[in-house]
Amino acid sequence: MYFTRVGNMVVILLCGGDKSTQDEDIRSAKALASELGD
């Protein structure tokens, strides 16, 4: 689970996995977070 801020809101990104997929999970969370800013 990851989170980001959009304005004054905290948005919880329900994505993730285990340690073996952590790098890809972080990339996915960053991509989702960038879509929120559009």
C-alpha distance matrix in Angstrom:
0.0 3.8 7.0 10.6 14.0 16.5 19.7 19.5 16.4 12.8 10.7 7.1 5.9 5.2 5.4 5.6 8.4 10.5 12.4 14.9 12.7 10.7 13.1 13.0 9.2 9.6 12.6 11.2 8.7 11.8 14.0 12.2 12.4 16.0 16.9 16.1 18.7 21.4
3.8 0.0 3.8 7.1 10.7 13.4 16.6 16.7 14.0 10.4 8.6 6.0 5.1 6.7 7.0 7.7 10.9 12.9 14.0 16.3 13.9 11.2 12.7 12.8 9.3 8.2 11.1 10.1 6.8 9.1 11.8 10.3 9.5 13.0 14.5 13.6 15.7 18.6
7.0 3.8 0.0 3.8 7.0 9.9 13.0 12.9 10.3 6.8 5.5 4.4 5.3 8.4 9.7 11.2 14.6 16.7 17.7 20.0 17.5 14.7 15.6 15.7 12.4 10.8 13.0 12.1 8.3 9.6 12.2 10.3 8.3 11.9 13.4 11.6 13.3 16.6
10.6 7.1 3.8 0.0 3.8 6.7 9.7 10.3 8.4 5.8 5.3 6.7 7.6 11.2 12.4 14.2 17.7 19.8 20.5 22.6 19.8 17.0 17.1 17.1 14.3 12.0 13.4 12.8 9.1 9.0 11.4 9.8 6.7 9.6 11.5 9.4 10.3 13.9
14.0 10.7 7.0 3.8 0.0 3.8 6.1 6.7 5.6 4.5 5.9 8.8 10.5 14.2 15.8 17.8 21.4 23.5 24.2 26.3 23.6 20.7 20.7 20.7 18.0 15.6 16.7 16.1 12.6 11.9 13.9 12.1 8.7 10.8 12.4 9.5 9.5 13.3
16.5 13.4 9.9 6.7 3.8 0.0 3.8 6.0 5.3 6.3 6.9 10.5 11.9 15.6 17.3 19.9 23.5 26.0 26.9 28.8 25.7 23.1 22.9 22.4 19.9 17.7 18.1 17.2 14.0 13.0 14.1 12.1 8.8 10.0 10.9 7.5 7.1 10.5
19.7 16.6 13.0 9.7 6.1 3.8 0.0 3.8 5.6 8.1 9.9 13.6 15.5 19.1 21.0 23.4 27.1 29.5 30.2 32.2 29.3 26.5 26.2 25.9 23.5 21.1 21.5 20.8 17.6 16.4 17.6 15.8 12.4 13.1 14.0 10.6 9.3 12.4
19.5 16.7 12.9 10.3 6.7 6.0 3.8 0.0 3.8 6.8 9.7 13.2 15.9 19.1 21.5 23.8 27.4 29.6 30.4 32.8 30.1 27.2 27.4 27.3 24.6 22.3 23.3 22.5 19.0 18.4 19.9 17.8 14.5 16.0 16.8 13.3 12.7 15.8
16.4 14.0 10.3 8.4 5.6 5.3 5.6 3.8 0.0 3.8 6.3 9.7 12.6 15.6 18.3 20.8 24.3 26.7 27.9 30.2 27.5 24.9 25.4 25.1 22.0 20.2 21.4 20.2 16.6 16.6 18.0 15.5 12.6 14.7 15.2 11.5 12.0 15.2
12.8 10.4 6.8 5.8 4.5 6.3 8.1 6.8 3.8 0.0 3.8 6.6 9.7 12.7 15.2 17.4 20.9 23.1 24.3 26.7 24.2 21.5 22.2 22.1 18.9 17.2 18.8 17.6 14.0 14.4 16.3 13.8 11.1 13.9 14.7 11.5 12.6 16.0
10.7 8.6 5.5 5.3 5.9 6.9 9.9 9.7 6.3 3.8 0.0 3.8 6.3 9.4 12.0 14.7 18.3 20.9 22.5 24.6 21.7 19.4 20.3 19.6 16.3 15.1 16.5 14.7 11.3 12.3 13.7 10.7 8.7 11.9 12.2 9.2 11.3 14.4
7.1 6.0 4.4 6.7 8.8 10.5 13.6 13.2 9.7 6.6 3.8 0.0 3.8 6.2 9.0 11.5 15.0 17.6 19.4 21.6 18.9 16.8 18.2 17.5 14.0 13.4 15.3 13.3 9.9 12.0 13.6 10.7 9.6 13.3 13.6 11.4 14.0 16.9
5.9 5.1 5.3 7.6 10.5 11.9 15.5 15.9 12.6 9.7 6.3 3.8 0.0 3.8 5.7 8.6 12.3 15.3 17.2 18.9 15.9 14.2 15.4 14.2 10.7 10.6 12.2 9.8 6.8 9.5 10.7 7.8 7.9 11.6 11.7 10.5 13.5 16.0
5.2 6.7 8.4 11.2 14.2 15.6 19.1 19.1 15.6 12.7 9.4 6.2 3.8 0.0 3.8 6.9 10.1 13.3 15.9 17.5 14.7 13.6 15.5 14.1 10.5 11.6 13.4 10.7 8.6 12.1 12.9 10.1 11.2 14.7 14.5 13.7 16.9 19.0
5.4 7.0 9.7 12.4 15.8 17.3 21.0 21.5 18.3 15.2 12.0 9.0 5.7 3.8 0.0 3.7 7.1 10.6 13.1 14.2 11.2 10.4 12.3 10.6 7.0 8.9 10.6 7.8 6.7 10.6 11.2 9.4 11.2 14.3 14.4 14.6 17.6 19.5
5.6 7.7 11.2 14.2 17.8 19.9 23.4 23.8 20.8 17.4 14.7 11.5 8.6 6.9 3.7 0.0 3.7 7.0 9.4 10.6 7.9 7.2 9.8 8.7 5.2 7.7 10.1 8.4 7.9 11.5 12.8 11.9 13.4 16.4 17.1 17.5 20.2 22.2
8.4 10.9 14.6 17.7 21.4 23.5 27.1 27.4 24.3 20.9 18.3 15.0 12.3 10.1 7.1 3.7 0.0 3.8 6.9 7.8 6.0 6.5 9.8 9.1 6.7 9.7 12.1 10.9 11.2 14.5 15.7 15.3 17.0 19.8 20.5 21.1 23.8 25.7
10.5 12.9 16.7 19.8 23.5 26.0 29.5 29.6 26.7 23.1 20.9 17.6 15.3 13.3 10.6 7.0 3.8 0.0 3.8 5.5 5.7 6.2 9.9 10.3 8.8 11.2 13.9 13.6 13.9 16.8 18.4 18.4 19.8 22.4 23.6 24.2 26.6 28.7
12.4 14.0 17.7 20.5 24.2 26.9 30.2 30.4 27.9 24.3 22.5 19.4 17.2 15.9 13.1 9.4 6.9 3.8 0.0 3.8 5.5 5.0 8.3 10.0 9.4 10.9 13.7 14.4 14.7 17.0 19.0 19.6 20.6 23.0 24.6 25.4 27.4 29.6
14.9 16.3 20.0 22.6 26.3 28.8 32.2 32.8 30.2 26.7 24.6 21.6 18.9 17.5 14.2 10.6 7.8 5.5 3.8 0.0 3.8 5.8 8.0 9.0 9.6 11.7 13.5 14.3 15.6 17.7 19.1 20.1 21.6 23.6 25.0 26.4 28.4 30.2
12.7 13.9 17.5 19.8 23.6 25.7 29.3 30.1 27.5 24.2 21.7 18.9 15.9 14.7 11.2 7.9 6.0 5.7 5.5 3.8 0.0 3.8 5.7 5.5 6.0 8.7 10.2 10.6 12.1 14.3 15.4 16.4 18.2 20.1 21.3 22.8 24.9 26.5
10.7 11.2 14.7 17.0 20.7 23.1 26.5 27.2 24.9 21.5 19.4 16.8 14.2 13.6 10.4 7.2 6.5 6.2 5.0 5.8 3.8 0.0 3.8 5.5 4.9 6.1 8.7 9.7 10.3 12.2 14.2 15.1 16.2 18.2 20.0 21.1 22.9 25.0
13.1 12.7 15.6 17.1 20.7 22.9 26.2 27.4 25.4 22.2 20.3 18.2 15.4 15.5 12.3 9.8 9.8 9.9 8.3 8.0 5.7 3.8 0.0 3.8 5.4 5.3 6.4 8.8 10.0 10.8 12.6 14.5 15.4 16.8 18.9 20.5 21.8 23.6
13.0 12.8 15.7 17.1 20.7 22.4 25.9 27.3 25.1 22.1 19.6 17.5 14.2 14.1 10.6 8.7 9.1 10.3 10.0 9.0 5.5 5.5 3.8 0.0 3.8 5.4 5.1 6.2 8.6 9.9 10.6 12.4 14.2 15.4 16.8 18.8 20.5 21.9
9.2 9.3 12.4 14.3 18.0 19.9 23.5 24.6 22.0 18.9 16.3 14.0 10.7 10.5 7.0 5.2 6.7 8.8 9.4 9.6 6.0 4.9 5.4 3.8 0.0 3.8 5.4 5.0 6.1 8.6 9.8 10.5 12.2 14.2 15.5 16.8 18.9 20.6
9.6 8.2 10.8 12.0 15.6 17.7 21.1 22.3 20.2 17.2 15.1 13.4 10.6 11.6 8.9 7.7 9.7 11.2 10.9 11.7 8.7 6.1 5.3 5.4 3.8 0.0 3.8 5.4 5.0 6.1 8.6 9.8 10.4 12.2 14.3 15.5 16.9 19.1
12.6 11.1 13.0 13.4 16.7 18.1 21.5 23.3 21.4 18.8 16.5 15.3 12.2 13.4 10.6 10.1 12.1 13.9 13.7 13.5 10.2 8.7 6.4 5.1 5.4 3.8 0.0 3.8 5.5 5.2 6.2 8.7 9.9 10.6 12.6 14.6 15.8 17.3
11.2 10.1 12.1 12.8 16.1 17.2 20.8 22.5 20.2 17.6 14.7 13.3 9.8 10.7 7.8 8.4 10.9 13.6 14.4 14.3 10.6 9.7 8.8 6.2 5.0 5.4 3.8 0.0 3.8 5.4 5.1 6.2 8.6 9.9 10.8 12.8 14.8 16.1
8.7 6.8 8.3 9.1 12.6 14.0 17.6 19.0 16.6 14.0 11.3 9.9 6.8 8.6 6.7 7.9 11.2 13.9 14.7 15.6 12.1 10.3 10.0 8.6 6.1 5.0 5.5 3.8 0.0 3.8 5.4 5.1 6.1 8.6 10.0 10.8 12.9 14.9
11.8 9.1 9.6 9.0 11.9 13.0 16.4 18.4 16.6 14.4 12.3 12.0 9.5 12.1 10.6 11.5 14.5 16.8 17.0 17.7 14.3 12.2 10.8 9.9 8.6 6.1 5.2 5.4 3.8 0.0 3.8 5.5 5.0 6.1 8.7 10.0 11.0 13.0
14.0 11.8 12.2 11.4 13.9 14.1 17.6 19.9 18.0 16.3 13.7 13.6 10.7 12.9 11.2 12.8 15.7 18.4 19.0 19.1 15.4 14.2 12.6 10.6 9.8 8.6 6.2 5.1 5.4 3.8 0.0 3.8 5.4 5.2 6.4 9.0 10.3 11.3
12.2 10.3 10.3 9.8 12.1 12.1 15.8 17.8 15.5 13.8 10.7 10.7 7.8 10.1 9.4 11.9 15.3 18.4 19.6 20.1 16.4 15.1 14.5 12.4 10.5 9.8 8.7 6.2 5.1 5.5 3.8 0.0 3.8 5.5 5.2 6.6 9.2 10.5
12.4 9.5 8.3 6.7 8.7 8.8 12.4 14.5 12.6 11.1 8.7 9.6 7.9 11.2 11.2 13.4 17.0 19.8 20.6 21.6 18.2 16.2 15.4 14.2 12.2 10.4 9.9 8.6 6.1 5.0 5.4 3.8 0.0 3.8 5.4 5.2 6.9 9.4
16.0 13.0 11.9 9.6 10.8 10.0 13.1 16.0 14.7 13.9 11.9 13.3 11.6 14.7 14.3 16.4 19.8 22.4 23.0 23.6 20.1 18.2 16.8 15.4 14.2 12.2 10.6 9.9 8.6 6.1 5.2 5.5 3.8 0.0 3.8 5.4 5.3 7.0
16.9 14.5 13.4 11.5 12.4 10.9 14.0 16.8 15.2 14.7 12.2 13.6 11.7 14.5 14.4 17.1 20.5 23.6 24.6 25.0 21.3 20.0 18.9 16.8 15.5 14.3 12.6 10.8 10.0 8.7 6.4 5.2 5.4 3.8 0.0 3.8 5.4 5.4
16.1 13.6 11.6 9.4 9.5 7.5 10.6 13.3 11.5 11.5 9.2 11.4 10.5 13.7 14.6 17.5 21.1 24.2 25.4 26.4 22.8 21.1 20.5 18.8 16.8 15.5 14.6 12.8 10.8 10.0 9.0 6.6 5.2 5.4 3.8 0.0 3.8 5.5
18.7 15.7 13.3 10.3 9.5 7.1 9.3 12.7 12.0 12.6 11.3 14.0 13.5 16.9 17.6 20.2 23.8 26.6 27.4 28.4 24.9 22.9 21.8 20.5 18.9 16.9 15.8 14.8 12.9 11.0 10.3 9.2 6.9 5.3 5.4 3.8 0.0 3.8
21.4 18.6 16.6 13.9 13.3 10.5 12.4 15.8 15.2 16.0 14.4 16.9 16.0 19.0 19.5 22.2 25.7 28.7 29.6 30.2 26.5 25.0 23.6 21.9 20.6 19.1 17.3 16.1 14.9 13.0 11.3 10.5 9.4 7.0 5.4 5.5 3.8 0.0
